[in-house]
Amino acid sequence: MNNPTIDKNIFVPLSNWFKLKDTSFSSSKSLTSLIPKNPLIFDPEDTQEPYLIISSSLQSGEVGSVSSSDDKVNLGEGESSKNSWVVKNYSQPTIMVEKFIDYVKAKKNYQVLSELNKISDIKNPGIYYFNPANPTDFVIKEGEDPVSDFVLVFADNVNLIIKSRNFNINEADGTVKKSVAFIVNKLEFNEEEIDSSYQKVGGIFIAKQAKIKANLPVKEDDKPLKIKGNLIAKTLINERFLLSPLKPSLFVVFDVNQYMNLFPYLSISNYDWKQLQ
């Protein structure tokens, strides 16, 4: 008897569906996340509810909505949330990394870094702009954690690659060590050097393209990714597949505390100019 094979260029939604907590979800195309009827719990912050979005408010079940710019939303045997809020043909705002960088340069106090070896080299809170002379991959490896709150903006010639199995997460209780945000064109979560069964990262990640990279071949059982903070990406490529279709390969838990701690750096002011007579 021959074992079935999966072409590496074909995504099988049943084995790489995703789940969110305390947030909303918006897709720039049709949405497919085939949620099983009786999913397995990802970790203690998860529930067994077959919803794309779950909530910490167990009594009210208050959560955000699921929206798609297409009219096709396929959630398998699951629902968008307890309230089943789905918006189709939604025109979503554009993620503009360059415009935020321009705003930072014009309106914010920030520090330019021409060299940055490790994330722990940033010692003080603030906004930092990493602009090396040559194209480079900035790699965060195991044991490299931040020592301060900050927003780190990367120039166009820098890619951010996270290879740590437990970046910025306290292993004892799952809390985030520091409030950090990364704004980058290309972001990659890489599992190649991870020896544990999960990859967990803490932070707010904003990117044009985010890739959840898997080991090759794709048909192997990959490591599910948990993000505590938020993930905002114009394009998301999830290459990780789990042998069990009952557990999500991506679990994002929205962390409002990180936004509050970084509010002075991430906020944008609107001005209403009026001519004085």
Secondary structure, DSSP 8 states (H G I E B T S, - for coil): -------TT---GGGS-EEEESS-EEESS-EEEEE-SS----STT--S--BSEE-S-TTT-----EEESSS-EEEET-BSSTT--EE-S-------HHHHHHHHHHHS-EEEES--S-GGG--SSSEEEE--SS-EEEEE-TT---SS-EEEEE-TTEEEEE--SEETB-TTT--BSS-EEEEEEEEEEE-TT--SS-EEEEEEEEEEEEEEE--SSTTS----EEEEEEEEEEEEEE----S-TTS-SEEEEE-HHHHHHTHHHH-----------
